[in-house]
Amino acid sequence: MRTRTRHSTVRFQFPFSLTGSGNVHAAGSYELMEMDEVIEGLNWVVWQRVATYLYLPLSSPGICSRVRFEIDYGQLCAALELDREQATKGVD
């Protein structure tokens, strides 16, 4: 099965949390990695997302590192939408 990996950056203007991470994360830019695989048997190429990862800073004293955390893409979209709504409220 053919797969592809896409990398992008998501930006939060306000602190945010995602179900399962158990933490509130600081506003800022975070690397996002999406893994897709092709759906076989069609006459055209269709990619289906099979995993989404967000790289979060590892909070250990004296260690500058990050950890890859698997997330639900729908929750990420909801968190980004909430962030946009919060930004819009402050712009009146």
N, CA, C and O atoms as a MOPAC input file, in Angstrom:
PM7 MOZYME 1SCF
protein

 N      0.85000 1    -1.18500 1     0.00000 1
 C      0.00000 1     0.00000 1     0.00000 1
 C      0.89300 1     1.24600 1     0.00000 1
 O      1.85200 1     1.33200 1     0.76600 1
 N      0.57100 1     2.18700 1    -0.85100 1
 C      1.34200 1     3.43000 1    -0.93000 1
 C      0.94400 1     4.35800 1     0.20800 1
 O     -0.23200 1     4.47400 1     0.55200 1
 N      1.94000 1     5.01200 1     0.78100 1
 C      1.69400 1     5.97000 1     1.86700 1
 C      2.43300 1     7.26300 1     1.56900 1
 O      3.35400 1     7.30500 1     0.75200 1
 N      2.00900 1     8.30500 1     2.24600 1
 C      2.71600 1     9.58100 1     2.16700 1
 C      2.64700 1    10.23900 1     3.53800 1
 O      1.74800 1     9.97700 1     4.33700 1
 N      3.61200 1    11.08700 1     3.77600 1
 C      3.66600 1    11.84100 1     5.02600 1
 C      3.71800 1    13.31900 1     4.68200 1
 O      4.52600 1    13.74800 1     3.85900 1
 N      2.85100 1    14.09100 1     5.31800 1
 C      2.81700 1    15.54300 1     5.08700 1
 C      3.16100 1    16.26000 1     6.38600 1
 O      2.69300 1    15.88100 1     7.45900 1
 N      3.98200 1    17.29900 1     6.27700 1
 C      4.36700 1    18.10700 1     7.42900 1
 C      3.85000 1    19.53400 1     7.23300 1
 O      3.91900 1    20.08500 1     6.13500 1
 N      3.34000 1    20.11300 1     8.29900 1
 C      2.89100 1    21.50100 1     8.26000 1
 C      3.03000 1    22.07600 1     9.66800 1
 O      3.43100 1    21.37800 1    10.59900 1
 N      2.70000 1    23.33400 1     9.80600 1
 C      2.76200 1    24.01200 1    11.09700 1
 C      1.39200 1    24.56800 1    11.41800 1
 O      0.74400 1    25.17600 1    10.56600 1
 N      0.94900 1    24.36000 1    12.65300 1
 C     -0.29100 1    24.97400 1    13.12800 1
 C      0.08900 1    26.00600 1    14.17700 1
 O      1.04600 1    25.82500 1    14.92900 1
 N     -0.67700 1    27.09300 1    14.21700 1
 C     -0.37400 1    28.18500 1    15.15200 1
 C     -1.58200 1    28.47000 1    16.02600 1
 O     -2.70400 1    28.62600 1    15.54300 1
 N     -1.32400 1    28.53500 1    17.32000 1
 C     -2.34900 1    28.88300 1    18.29100 1
 C     -1.98500 1    30.22900 1    18.89900 1
 O     -0.84500 1    30.44600 1    19.30900 1
 N     -2.96600 1    31.13800 1    18.95500 1
 C     -2.75100 1    32.44700 1    19.56800 1
 C     -3.00500 1    32.41200 1    21.06600 1
 O     -2.58100 1    33.30500 1    21.79900 1
 N     -3.70900 1    31.36200 1    21.51900 1
 C     -4.08300 1    31.22700 1    22.92500 1
 C     -3.72300 1    29.82400 1    23.40400 1
 O     -3.60000 1    28.91200 1    22.58600 1
 N     -3.55200 1    29.63500 1    24.70700 1
 C     -3.32000 1    28.28500 1    25.22400 1
 C     -4.45900 1    27.35100 1    24.80300 1
 O     -5.60000 1    27.78600 1    24.64300 1
 N     -4.14000 1    26.06900 1    24.62700 1
 C     -5.12800 1    25.11300 1    24.14200 1
 C     -4.89500 1    23.75500 1    24.79300 1
 O     -3.83200 1    23.48600 1    25.35400 1
 N     -5.91100 1    22.91300 1    24.70300 1
 C     -5.76500 1    21.53000 1    25.16800 1
 C     -6.48000 1    20.61100 1    24.19200 1
 O     -7.40700 1    21.01500 1    23.49000 1
 N     -6.02900 1    19.37700 1    24.16600 1
 C     -6.63400 1    18.34600 1    23.33500 1
 C     -6.97300 1    17.17100 1    24.23500 1
 O     -6.20200 1    16.83700 1    25.13500 1
 N     -8.09600 1    16.55200 1    24.00600 1
 C     -8.49200 1    15.40200 1    24.80200 1
 C     -7.42100 1    14.32700 1    24.70800 1
 O     -6.95300 1    13.99300 1    23.62000 1
 N     -7.04200 1    13.79700 1    25.84800 1
 C     -6.04800 1    12.74000 1    25.87300 1
 C     -4.65400 1    13.21400 1    26.20500 1
 O     -3.84300 1    12.43800 1    26.71100 1
 N     -4.35500 1    14.48400 1    25.93100 1
 C     -3.01300 1    14.97500 1    26.23400 1
 C     -2.87000 1    15.30900 1    27.71700 1
 O     -1.76900 1    15.26300 1    28.26400 1
 N     -3.99000 1    15.64700 1    28.36800 1
 C     -3.97000 1    15.90500 1    29.79800 1
 C     -3.32800 1    17.21300 1    30.20900 1
 O     -3.20700 1    17.47900 1    31.40500 1
 N     -2.91700 1    18.02800 1    29.27400 1
 C     -2.23600 1    19.28200 1    29.60100 1
 C     -2.83100 1    20.44000 1    28.81600 1
 O     -3.47800 1    20.26000 1    27.78400 1
 N     -2.58700 1    21.64000 1    29.34600 1
 C     -2.86400 1    22.85100 1    28.58300 1
 C     -1.53400 1    23.26400 1    27.97300 1
 O     -0.53100 1    23.38200 1    28.67700 1
 N     -1.52800 1    23.48000 1    26.68300 1
 C     -0.30500 1    23.79900 1    25.95800 1
 C     -0.25700 1    25.29100 1    25.66300 1
 O     -1.28900 1    25.92400 1    25.43700 1
 N      0.92300 1    25.83200 1    25.66700 1
 C      1.12800 1    27.26500 1    25.45200 1
 C      0.78800 1    27.66800 1    24.02800 1
 O      0.88300 1    26.86200 1    23.10200 1
 N      0.39600 1    28.90700 1    23.86500 1
 C      0.19700 1    29.46000 1    22.52600 1
 C      1.52300 1    29.38000 1    21.77800 1
 O      2.59100 1    29.45700 1    22.38600 1
 N      1.45100 1    29.22800 1    20.47600 1
 C      2.66800 1    29.15700 1    19.68200 1
 C      2.48100 1    28.31300 1    18.45000 1
 O      1.36200 1    27.93800 1    18.09900 1
 N      3.59200 1    28.01600 1    17.79200 1
 C      3.59700 1    27.21300 1    16.57300 1
 C      3.99900 1    25.78300 1    16.90900 1
 O      4.91100 1    25.54900 1    17.70200 1
 N      3.30900 1    24.83500 1    16.29500 1
 C      3.55800 1    23.42100 1    16.53400 1
 C      3.63000 1    22.68900 1    15.20300 1
 O      2.84700 1    22.95300 1    14.29000 1
 N      4.58000 1    21.76700 1    15.10600 1
 C      4.70100 1    20.97400 1    13.89000 1
 C      3.63400 1    19.88300 1    13.89500 1
 O      3.38700 1    19.22900 1    14.90800 1
 N      3.01500 1    19.71100 1    12.74300 1
 C      1.97100 1    18.71500 1    12.54800 1
 C      2.45300 1    17.72600 1    11.48900 1
 O      3.00900 1    18.13300 1    10.46900 1
 N      2.24600 1    16.43700 1    11.72500 1
 C      2.58600 1    15.41700 1    10.74500 1
 C      1.33600 1    14.58000 1    10.47900 1
 O      0.71600 1    14.05800 1    11.40500 1
 N      0.97800 1    14.46100 1     9.20800 1
 C     -0.18500 1    13.67400 1     8.81000 1
 C      0.28400 1    12.53000 1     7.91900 1
 O      1.05400 1    12.73400 1     6.98100 1
 N     -0.19100 1    11.32800 1     8.22400 1
 C      0.14900 1    10.15100 1     7.42700 1
 C     -1.10200 1     9.68900 1     6.69500 1
 O     -2.16000 1     9.50300 1     7.29600 1
 N     -0.96000 1     9.50600 1     5.38400 1
 C     -2.06700 1     9.10300 1     4.52600 1
 C     -1.68700 1     7.83000 1     3.78700 1
 O     -0.50600 1     7.55300 1     3.57600 1
 N     -2.69200 1     7.06200 1     3.39600 1
 C     -2.46000 1     5.93200 1     2.52300 1
 C     -3.48000 1     5.97600 1     1.40000 1
 O     -4.58900 1     6.48500 1     1.56300 1
 N     -3.08200 1     5.43100 1     0.25800 1
 C     -3.94200 1     5.46700 1    -0.91500 1
 C     -4.99700 1     4.36800 1    -0.79500 1
 O     -4.71600 1     3.27600 1    -0.30200 1
 N     -6.18600 1     4.66500 1    -1.24100 1
 C     -7.26000 1     3.67500 1    -1.29100 1
 C     -7.15300 1     2.97700 1    -2.64200 1
 O     -7.29000 1     3.60800 1    -3.69000 1
 N     -6.91100 1     1.68300 1    -2.60600 1
 C     -6.69800 1     0.90100 1    -3.83200 1
 C     -8.02500 1     0.55400 1    -4.50400 1
 O     -9.07900 1     0.55600 1    -3.86900 1
 N     -7.95200 1     0.25800 1    -5.78700 1
 C     -9.09800 1    -0.25200 1    -6.51600 1
 C     -9.96900 1     0.79500 1    -7.18300 1
 O    -11.01300 1     0.46300 1    -7.74400 1
 N     -9.56100 1     2.04300 1    -7.13300 1
 C    -10.33400 1     3.09500 1    -7.79900 1
 C     -9.63100 1     3.49400 1    -9.08700 1
 O     -8.45300 1     3.19100 1    -9.27700 1
 N    -10.34400 1     4.16400 1    -9.95900 1
 C     -9.75500 1     4.62700 1   -11.21400 1
 C     -8.99000 1     5.93700 1   -11.05000 1
 O     -8.40300 1     6.42500 1   -12.01500 1
 N     -8.98300 1     6.51000 1    -9.86600 1
 C     -8.27000 1     7.73500 1    -9.57500 1
 C     -7.63600 1     7.59200 1    -8.20000 1
 O     -8.01000 1     6.71000 1    -7.42700 1
 N     -6.69900 1     8.43800 1    -7.90200 1
 C     -5.97700 1     8.35400 1    -6.62900 1
 C     -6.76500 1     9.07500 1    -5.54100 1
 O     -7.12100 1    10.24500 1    -5.67800 1
 N     -7.02600 1     8.35300 1    -4.46400 1
 C     -7.69800 1     8.92300 1    -3.29400 1
 C     -6.84700 1     8.60600 1    -2.06900 1
 O     -6.51900 1     7.44900 1    -1.80600 1
 N     -6.49400 1     9.65100 1    -1.32500 1
 C     -5.70500 1     9.47700 1    -0.11100 1
 C     -6.62400 1     9.54700 1     1.09900 1
 O     -7.53700 1    10.37100 1     1.15400 1
 N     -6.37100 1     8.67100 1     2.06900 1
 C     -7.13900 1     8.65300 1     3.31300 1
 C     -6.18000 1     8.86200 1     4.47800 1
 O     -5.15700 1     8.18600 1     4.58000 1
 N     -6.52000 1     9.80900 1     5.36000 1
 C     -5.67700 1    10.08300 1     6.52900 1
 C     -5.78500 1     8.90600 1     7.48700 1
 O     -6.88700 1     8.48200 1     7.83600 1
 N     -4.64900 1     8.38200 1     7.90900 1
 C     -4.65000 1     7.24700 1     8.83400 1
 C     -4.07100 1     7.61200 1    10.19500 1
 O     -4.29800 1     6.89700 1    11.17100 1
 N     -3.32300 1     8.71500 1    10.27600 1
 C     -2.77700 1     9.14700 1    11.56700 1
 C     -2.40300 1    10.62000 1    11.50100 1
 O     -1.98700 1    11.12900 1    10.46000 1
 N     -2.56100 1    11.29000 1    12.63500 1
 C     -2.18200 1    12.70000 1    12.76400 1
 C     -1.37400 1    12.83800 1    14.04500 1
 O     -1.78300 1    12.36200 1    15.10400 1
 N     -0.22000 1    13.49500 1    13.93800 1
 C      0.66500 1    13.66900 1    15.08700 1
 C      0.98000 1    15.14900 1    15.27300 1
 O      1.17900 1    15.88400 1    14.30600 1
 N      1.02100 1    15.56800 1    16.52400 1
 C      1.42900 1    16.91900 1    16.88100 1
 C      2.69000 1    16.79100 1    17.72700 1
 O      2.73200 1    15.99900 1    18.66800 1
 N      3.71400 1    17.56400 1    17.39300 1
 C      4.94500 1    17.54400 1    18.17100 1
 C      4.82200 1    18.55600 1    19.30500 1
 O      4.67000 1    19.75400 1    19.07000 1
 N      4.89100 1    18.05700 1    20.53700 1
 C      4.75300 1    18.89700 1    21.72500 1
 C      6.07200 1    18.96400 1    22.46500 1
 O      6.81100 1    17.98000 1    22.49800 1
 N      6.38700 1    20.12300 1    23.06800 1
 C      7.63700 1    20.23700 1    23.81600 1
 C      7.64900 1    19.27000 1    25.00200 1
 O      6.63200 1    19.06800 1    25.66600 1
 N      8.79600 1    18.69100 1    25.24800 1
 C      8.97500 1    17.81500 1    26.39100 1
 C      9.32100 1    18.68900 1    27.58300 1
 O     10.32900 1    19.39600 1    27.57400 1
 N      8.48500 1    18.63700 1    28.60300 1
 C      8.67000 1    19.55200 1    29.73000 1
 C      9.50100 1    18.90700 1    30.83700 1
 O      8.98100 1    18.51600 1    31.88200 1
 N     10.79400 1    18.80900 1    30.58000 1
 C     11.73500 1    18.32800 1    31.58600 1
 C     12.79500 1    19.39600 1    31.79800 1
 O     13.31900 1    19.94500 1    30.82800 1
 N     13.12000 1    19.69900 1    33.05100 1
 C     14.12200 1    20.73200 1    33.31900 1
 C     15.45400 1    20.41900 1    32.63700 1
 O     15.97800 1    19.31100 1    32.75400 1
 N     15.98100 1    21.38700 1    31.93900 1
 C     17.28200 1    21.25700 1    31.30200 1
 C     17.28700 1    20.47200 1    30.00100 1
 O     18.34200 1    20.31700 1    29.38700 1
 N     16.13300 1    19.97000 1    29.56400 1
 C     16.07300 1    19.21300 1    28.31800 1
 C     15.24800 1    19.98800 1    27.30200 1
 O     14.09400 1    20.33400 1    27.55400 1
 N     15.84300 1    20.24900 1    26.17400 1
 C     15.15000 1    20.95100 1    25.09600 1
 C     14.80900 1    19.91500 1    24.02900 1
 O     15.60800 1    19.65200 1    23.13000 1
 N     13.63200 1    19.33700 1    24.13600 1
 C     13.23400 1    18.29200 1    23.22500 1
 C     11.73000 1    18.34900 1    23.00200 1
 O     11.04400 1    19.21200 1    23.55100 1
 N     11.23100 1    17.44000 1    22.20800 1
 C      9.79600 1    17.38000 1    21.96500 1
 C      9.39000 1    15.93100 1    21.75300 1
 O     10.21600 1    15.06500 1    21.46500 1
 N      8.10100 1    15.69800 1    21.90300 1
 C      7.57400 1    14.35000 1    21.76300 1
 C      6.45400 1    14.36600 1    20.72700 1
 O      5.68400 1    15.32300 1    20.64200 1
 N      6.37500 1    13.29600 1    19.94400 1
 C      5.32200 1    13.16900 1    18.94400 1
 C      4.11500 1    12.54800 1    19.62800 1
 O      4.20500 1    11.47000 1    20.21500 1
 N      2.97300 1    13.24900 1    19.54300 1
 C      1.76900 1    12.84300 1    20.24400 1
 C      0.67100 1    12.60500 1    19.22000 1
 O      0.33100 1    13.51800 1    18.46700 1
 N      0.10700 1    11.40000 1    19.17200 1
 C     -0.96800 1    11.11600 1    18.21500 1
 C     -2.24900 1    11.79600 1    18.67900 1
 O     -2.63200 1    11.69200 1    19.84400 1
 N     -2.90500 1    12.49000 1    17.76300 1
 C     -4.11600 1    13.23500 1    18.09500 1
 C     -5.23200 1    12.88700 1    17.11800 1
 O     -4.99800 1    12.31100 1    16.05600 1
 N     -6.42800 1    13.24600 1    17.50000 1
 C     -7.58500 1    13.11500 1    16.62800 1
 C     -7.66300 1    14.38300 1    15.77200 1
 O     -7.68400 1    15.49300 1    16.30500 1
 N     -7.70500 1    14.22000 1    14.45400 1
 C     -7.71400 1    15.37000 1    13.55500 1
 C     -8.92300 1    16.27100 1    13.79400 1
 O     -8.80800 1    17.49400 1    13.71200 1
 N    -10.07700 1    15.68000 1    14.08900 1
 C    -11.28400 1    16.46300 1    14.37100 1
 C    -11.11300 1    17.34200 1    15.60800 1
 O    -11.57800 1    18.48100 1    15.62700 1
 N    -10.45100 1    16.82300 1    16.63500 1
 C    -10.20100 1    17.61800 1    17.84000 1
 C     -9.24600 1    18.77000 1    17.54600 1
 O     -9.40600 1    19.87100 1    18.07200 1
 N     -8.25300 1    18.50300 1    16.69900 1
 C     -7.33400 1    19.57200 1    16.31800 1
 C     -8.08800 1    20.68400 1    15.59800 1
 O     -7.88200 1    21.86200 1    15.89000 1
 N     -8.95600 1    20.31900 1    14.66100 1
 C     -9.74000 1    21.32000 1    13.92600 1
 C    -10.62400 1    22.11600 1    14.87500 1
 O    -10.75300 1    23.33100 1    14.72600 1
 N    -11.23600 1    21.44500 1    15.85100 1
 C    -12.08600 1    22.13000 1    16.82400 1
 C    -11.26600 1    23.08400 1    17.68400 1
 O    -11.71800 1    24.19200 1    17.97600 1
 N    -10.07200 1    22.67300 1    18.09300 1
 C     -9.20900 1    23.53800 1    18.91100 1
 C     -8.75700 1    24.76000 1    18.11300 1
 O     -8.70200 1    25.86400 1    18.65400 1
 N     -8.43500 1    24.57400 1    16.83700 1
 C     -8.03800 1    25.70700 1    15.99600 1
 C     -9.20800 1    26.65800 1    15.76500 1
 O     -9.01600 1    27.87400 1    15.74000 1
 N    -10.40600 1    26.12700 1    15.59700 1
 C    -11.59300 1    26.96800 1    15.42200 1
 C    -11.86100 1    27.77700 1    16.69100 1
 O    -12.16400 1    28.96700 1    16.61200 1
 N    -11.75300 1    27.14900 1    17.84500 1
 C    -11.93000 1    27.85700 1    19.11000 1
 C    -10.89900 1    28.96600 1    19.24700 1
 O    -11.22300 1    30.05800 1    19.71400 1
 N     -9.67100 1    28.70100 1    18.84800 1
 C     -8.61000 1    29.70400 1    18.89400 1
 C     -8.95700 1    30.89400 1    18.00300 1
 O     -8.76100 1    32.04300 1    18.39900 1
 N     -9.47300 1    30.62600 1    16.79900 1
 C     -9.87700 1    31.71900 1    15.88700 1
 C    -11.02600 1    32.52500 1    16.47800 1
 O    -11.05100 1    33.75000 1    16.36800 1
 N    -11.97100 1    31.83900 1    17.10100 1
 C    -13.09600 1    32.53600 1    17.72800 1
 C    -12.62400 1    33.44500 1    18.86600 1
 O    -13.10400 1    34.57000 1    19.00200 1
 N    -11.69400 1    32.96200 1    19.67600 1
 C    -11.14400 1    33.76900 1    20.76300 1
 C    -10.42800 1    34.99400 1    20.21700 1
 O    -10.52900 1    36.08100 1    20.78400 1
 N     -9.70700 1    34.82100 1    19.12000 1
 C     -8.99600 1    35.95500 1    18.50300 1
 C     -9.97800 1    36.96800 1    17.95400 1
 O     -9.74700 1    38.17300 1    18.05700 1
 N    -11.07600 1    36.49500 1    17.36900 1
 C    -12.08900 1    37.38200 1    16.78900 1
 C    -12.78900 1    38.19200 1    17.88200 1
 O    -13.08700 1    39.36900 1    17.67900 1
 N    -13.05300 1    37.58500 1    19.02500 1
 C    -13.71300 1    38.28100 1    20.12300 1
 C    -12.87900 1    39.43800 1    20.64100 1
 O    -13.41700 1    40.44900 1    21.09300 1
 N    -11.57200 1    39.28700 1    20.57600 1
 C    -10.68800 1    40.35000 1    21.07100 1
 C    -10.45500 1    41.46600 1    20.09700 1
 O     -9.76200 1    42.42700 1    20.43300 1
 N    -11.01600 1    41.38800 1    18.86800 1
 C    -10.76200 1    42.36400 1    17.82200 1
 C    -11.90400 1    43.36500 1    17.66200 1
 O    -11.80000 1    44.27100 1    16.83400 1
 N    -12.96000 1    43.23600 1    18.40600 1
 C    -14.13600 1    44.11400 1    18.23900 1
 C    -13.76700 1    45.50700 1    18.03800 1
 O    -14.64000 1    46.36100 1    17.88400 1

